[in-house]
Amino acid sequence: MNLPFAMGLFGLVTCLVFAFNAWRELRRNRPGHARNAAMIHVAMVSMFAPFCLYVLVAYAP
């Protein structure tokens, strides 16, 4: 496994963790800082995950 592929995989796993935690927080539906942070994490995941997938496809072994 080459380094770009490994980093793309690591980024995708990180995105999944952040998305899962944001989804849990948004389901609680309570206003406050945690909800705002979860909304920002969803936006970050939606931008970073496609890039990770691109790197995985481009550097697939």
C-alpha positions in Angstrom: 0.0 0.0 0.0 1.5 3.3 -1.0 1.5 6.4 1.1 -1.2 8.5 -0.8 -3.6 5.5 -0.8 -3.0 5.0 3.0 -3.6 8.7 3.7 -6.8 8.7 1.6 -8.0 5.7 3.6 -7.1 7.4 6.9 -8.9 10.6 5.8 -12.0 8.6 4.8 -12.1 6.8 8.2 -11.7 10.2 9.9 -14.6 11.5 7.9 -16.8 8.6 8.9 -16.0 9.1 12.6 -16.8 12.9 12.3 -20.0 12.2 10.3 -21.2 9.6 12.8 -20.6 11.9 15.8 -22.2 14.8 14.0 -25.2 12.6 13.1 -25.6 11.5 16.8 -25.5 15.1 18.0 -28.0 16.4 15.3 -30.4 13.6 16.3 -30.4 15.0 19.9 -31.8 18.2 18.4 -30.8 20.5 21.2 -29.7 24.1 20.4 -26.2 25.2 21.4 -22.6 25.0 20.6 -22.5 21.3 20.0 -25.3 21.5 17.4 -23.5 24.3 15.6 -20.2 22.3 15.6 -22.1 19.3 14.3 -23.5 21.3 11.4 -19.9 22.6 10.6 -18.6 19.0 10.7 -21.2 17.8 8.3 -20.1 20.6 5.9 -16.5 19.7 6.3 -17.2 16.0 5.7 -19.2 16.7 2.6 -16.1 18.6 1.2 -13.4 16.3 2.4 -14.9 12.8 1.7 -15.1 13.2 -2.1 -11.4 14.3 -2.1 -10.5 11.2 -0.1 -12.4 9.0 -2.5 -10.6 10.7 -5.4 -7.2 9.9 -3.9 -8.3 6.3 -3.3 -9.3 5.9 -6.9 -6.3 7.7 -8.3 -3.7 5.8 -6.2 -5.4 2.4 -6.0 -2.8 -0.4 -5.9 
